[in-house]
Amino acid sequence: MSHEPPIRVEDLTLEYRVPHHRANSLKEAMVRIARRGIAYDLLRAVDGVSFHVDQGEVMGIVGPNGAGKSTLMKVIARVLPPTAGRVRVRGRVSPMIELGAGFNAEQTGRENVILYGALLGRDANHMKSRCAAIAEWAGLTDYLDVPIRAYSSGMVARLAFSVAVDVEPSVLLIDEILAVGDASFQMKSSERMTELIGAGASVVLVSHQLQQIVDRCDRVMWLEHGVLKALGRPQEVVAAYAEAVGVPWDLHEEEAGPPETDLTPGATGA
């Protein structure tokens, strides 16, 4: 029997090409290409990152804005192809990244449930049969046949979240979305997350809420300018990150246990 983890990332690098001078129009861009071409700089958003996530494990990611957290999640979700390195993901993936980004404002909630499900790789007929249950879970039954343009941003996020968690995925990718909706829905979504984790889902969680990371995660990685700075126990990694960015954080040694965290540059979890 194979014990290959559901997520394995090996020496992952992703680069963006950034033009030296931005063209103000398509015509100007074409003229520049014809005359001398366009010069680019390379922006390395993720730089040689390696780690794995075991079955049923919750891996947290912390880091400042622009650290490469969301880019890494999009590569794992197969939204972005890596420039170099390898990403292996086994099983059904439910990405919760930029919830509702694929919705069409002119279509109804029902139509968007089917559309969003298709974007997640689910069968259209199955999604049609699940529309009523998904809307009920989101608390949006009365709005299911109303165009999305009439929804508030919270309603859109609730509907998208409900579609994303309507299955039991092997891999769950969560990027700053556990604060969706009002307090009641947040509690409901948190309970659903706990159910999915209990069912054996492997989870990657990005959050700026450090206490949430410590409470929910088995291990945590700290990204800085696309580089893996640390990987290990949640309390230790969060404490080191908080100290680096000047955020007060109280680390109790009795909670952390013996140190098992690699805080050296280029720490790897592969």
Legacy VTK file of the C-alpha trace (Angstrom):
# vtk DataFile Version 3.0
C-alpha trace
ASCII
DATASET POLYDATA
POINTS 270 float
0.000 0.000 0.000
1.291 3.452 -0.942
1.912 5.948 1.833
2.486 8.845 -0.542
1.084 12.021 1.071
-1.879 13.722 -0.652
0.241 16.859 -1.211
3.942 16.881 -2.050
5.737 20.013 -3.245
9.341 19.674 -4.409
11.641 22.647 -5.036
8.738 24.729 -6.351
9.507 28.009 -8.091
7.082 30.351 -9.813
8.180 33.480 -11.656
6.198 36.306 -13.229
7.454 38.443 -16.110
7.082 42.145 -15.337
7.638 44.611 -18.231
10.080 47.477 -17.650
7.701 49.982 -19.195
3.952 49.560 -19.333
2.280 50.440 -22.631
-0.680 52.807 -22.453
-2.433 51.162 -25.372
-2.361 48.066 -27.547
-0.980 50.141 -30.406
1.930 51.374 -28.279
2.672 47.810 -27.155
2.725 46.545 -30.758
5.046 49.396 -31.821
7.486 48.575 -29.036
7.470 44.884 -29.952
8.078 45.699 -33.638
10.918 48.140 -32.957
12.945 46.537 -30.210
10.815 44.122 -28.262
9.750 44.505 -24.654
12.232 44.079 -21.804
11.081 42.173 -18.755
12.177 41.679 -15.174
11.517 38.360 -13.458
9.568 38.479 -10.209
10.057 35.271 -8.218
6.838 34.850 -6.216
7.734 31.389 -4.886
11.379 30.392 -4.577
12.465 26.757 -4.171
9.778 25.699 -1.676
9.499 22.047 -0.601
7.078 20.422 1.846
4.435 17.719 2.116
1.055 17.393 3.822
0.040 14.003 5.197
-3.465 12.573 5.138
-5.626 14.279 7.742
-2.963 16.885 8.499
-3.658 20.615 8.684
-0.763 22.710 7.385
-0.891 26.426 8.161
0.874 29.154 6.189
1.802 32.527 7.682
3.657 35.466 6.210
3.219 39.130 5.349
1.299 40.381 2.331
3.268 39.606 -0.829
5.043 36.624 0.732
3.743 34.210 -1.933
1.067 32.471 0.159
-1.842 32.847 -2.268
0.415 32.120 -5.251
1.506 28.862 -3.627
-2.131 27.920 -3.003
-3.026 28.587 -6.660
-0.198 26.330 -7.825
-1.405 23.517 -5.543
-4.946 24.087 -6.874
-3.594 23.777 -10.457
-4.697 27.324 -11.281
-1.114 28.403 -12.003
1.595 26.210 -13.557
4.981 26.209 -11.779
8.034 27.664 -13.489
10.204 24.920 -11.997
9.888 22.103 -9.502
7.107 19.593 -9.017
3.703 19.537 -7.317
1.857 16.268 -6.760
-1.714 16.317 -5.440
-3.706 13.115 -4.962
-7.506 12.908 -4.771
-10.347 15.400 -5.095
-9.368 19.009 -4.399
-11.704 21.721 -3.070
-9.996 25.117 -3.393
-11.478 27.936 -1.323
-9.512 30.766 -2.885
-11.177 34.076 -3.788
-14.662 32.701 -3.140
-17.185 33.582 -5.815
-14.552 34.734 -8.298
-16.149 32.574 -11.012
-19.703 33.807 -10.461
-21.665 35.622 -13.169
-23.560 38.582 -11.701
-26.299 38.386 -14.344
-27.121 34.749 -13.611
-29.215 33.452 -10.725
-27.879 31.764 -7.626
-29.046 28.405 -9.005
-27.231 28.932 -12.312
-24.090 30.015 -10.498
-24.126 26.952 -8.250
-24.039 24.776 -11.368
-21.383 26.986 -13.007
-19.171 27.119 -9.916
-19.486 23.366 -9.452
-18.377 22.862 -13.046
-15.331 25.067 -12.413
-14.510 22.775 -9.490
-14.746 19.746 -11.787
-18.142 18.448 -10.700
-20.870 16.954 -12.881
-23.516 19.463 -13.987
-26.440 17.078 -13.413
-25.183 16.329 -9.908
-24.943 20.055 -9.180
-28.511 20.593 -10.423
-29.742 17.992 -7.950
-27.772 19.639 -5.111
-28.889 23.248 -5.681
-31.702 23.280 -3.116
-29.598 21.634 -0.408
-26.658 23.970 -1.032
-28.895 27.052 -0.872
-30.522 25.804 2.332
-27.119 25.221 3.952
-26.073 28.748 2.965
-29.313 30.215 4.296
-30.197 31.506 0.825
-33.198 29.385 -0.192
-35.358 32.446 -0.869
-32.651 33.921 -3.104
-31.771 30.853 -5.161
-33.540 32.132 -8.301
-32.493 35.763 -7.836
-29.613 37.172 -9.956
-26.300 37.336 -8.095
-26.104 41.100 -8.724
-28.790 41.481 -6.038
-26.695 39.593 -3.451
-24.494 41.278 -0.884
-20.809 40.330 -0.900
-21.427 38.217 2.206
-24.243 36.316 0.508
-22.044 35.612 -2.525
-19.252 34.293 -0.289
-21.690 32.124 1.678
-23.057 30.568 -1.507
-19.572 29.914 -2.893
-18.407 28.432 0.412
-21.455 26.156 0.519
-20.704 24.852 -2.980
-17.057 24.252 -2.079
-17.857 22.179 1.027
-20.759 20.232 -0.487
-18.401 17.300 -1.112
-15.883 15.488 1.072
-12.587 16.322 -0.626
-9.241 14.627 -0.176
-7.509 18.027 -0.200
-8.933 21.293 1.104
-7.235 24.619 0.295
-8.419 27.522 2.461
-7.176 31.042 1.806
-8.480 33.575 4.344
-12.140 32.614 4.034
-13.159 31.306 7.475
-14.562 34.748 8.358
-17.339 34.436 5.758
-20.805 35.660 6.745
-22.197 36.594 10.154
-21.241 35.025 13.495
-23.787 32.217 13.114
-22.559 31.229 9.658
-18.927 31.462 10.770
-19.669 28.946 13.521
-21.461 26.716 11.025
-18.571 26.903 8.540
-16.043 26.203 11.294
-17.993 23.096 12.308
-18.036 21.952 8.666
-14.266 22.405 8.474
-13.891 20.258 11.585
-16.080 17.554 9.988
-14.001 17.492 6.802
-10.743 17.325 8.744
-12.168 14.533 10.904
-13.084 12.639 7.722
-9.402 12.607 6.740
-9.079 15.629 4.459
-5.621 17.127 4.135
-5.855 20.877 4.649
-3.669 23.843 3.739
-4.814 26.949 5.623
-3.642 30.505 4.934
-4.597 33.072 7.553
-3.414 36.294 9.174
-5.292 35.275 12.330
-2.396 33.769 14.258
-4.498 32.265 17.038
-6.596 30.453 14.457
-3.417 29.023 12.929
-2.160 27.771 16.313
-5.544 26.302 17.269
-6.240 24.486 14.013
-2.908 23.445 12.521
-0.626 20.454 13.098
2.332 22.184 11.433
2.963 25.698 10.159
5.237 27.158 7.505
6.407 30.752 7.372
6.883 32.277 3.920
8.911 35.451 3.354
9.429 36.871 -0.156
8.561 33.470 -1.587
11.166 31.654 0.532
10.376 29.052 3.204
11.768 30.624 6.376
10.534 28.047 8.896
8.473 24.875 9.140
7.421 23.118 12.321
5.309 23.341 15.464
2.551 25.975 15.239
3.417 27.715 18.517
7.109 28.030 17.673
6.751 29.141 14.068
4.000 31.641 14.917
6.071 33.023 17.813
9.116 33.478 15.569
7.034 35.106 12.833
5.234 37.387 15.289
8.546 38.536 16.763
9.950 39.242 13.299
6.998 41.421 12.291
6.597 43.075 15.694
3.293 41.497 16.716
2.931 40.679 20.450
2.670 36.925 20.986
2.806 34.924 24.208
4.430 31.507 23.733
4.194 29.126 26.693
6.910 26.492 26.678
4.663 23.906 28.342
2.223 24.207 25.411
4.925 24.070 22.764
6.707 20.969 24.050
10.257 20.075 23.000
11.493 22.220 20.096
11.132 20.472 16.744
11.067 23.488 14.457
13.691 24.329 11.862
14.040 28.108 11.892
17.041 28.180 9.591
16.838 29.788 6.123
15.580 27.371 3.462
13.904 25.040 5.966
12.272 22.139 4.155
9.426 19.815 4.980
9.833 17.424 2.091
LINES 1 271
270 0 1 2 3 4 5 6 7 8 9 10 11 12 13 14 15 16 17 18 19 20 21 22 23 24 25 26 27 28 29 30 31 32 33 34 35 36 37 38 39 40 41 42 43 44 45 46 47 48 49 50 51 52 53 54 55 56 57 58 59 60 61 62 63 64 65 66 67 68 69 70 71 72 73 74 75 76 77 78 79 80 81 82 83 84 85 86 87 88 89 90 91 92 93 94 95 96 97 98 99 100 101 102 103 104 105 106 107 108 109 110 111 112 113 114 115 116 117 118 119 120 121 122 123 124 125 126 127 128 129 130 131 132 133 134 135 136 137 138 139 140 141 142 143 144 145 146 147 148 149 150 151 152 153 154 155 156 157 158 159 160 161 162 163 164 165 166 167 168 169 170 171 172 173 174 175 176 177 178 179 180 181 182 183 184 185 186 187 188 189 190 191 192 193 194 195 196 197 198 199 200 201 202 203 204 205 206 207 208 209 210 211 212 213 214 215 216 217 218 219 220 221 222 223 224 225 226 227 228 229 230 231 232 233 234 235 236 237 238 239 240 241 242 243 244 245 246 247 248 249 250 251 252 253 254 255 256 257 258 259 260 261 262 263 264 265 266 267 268 269
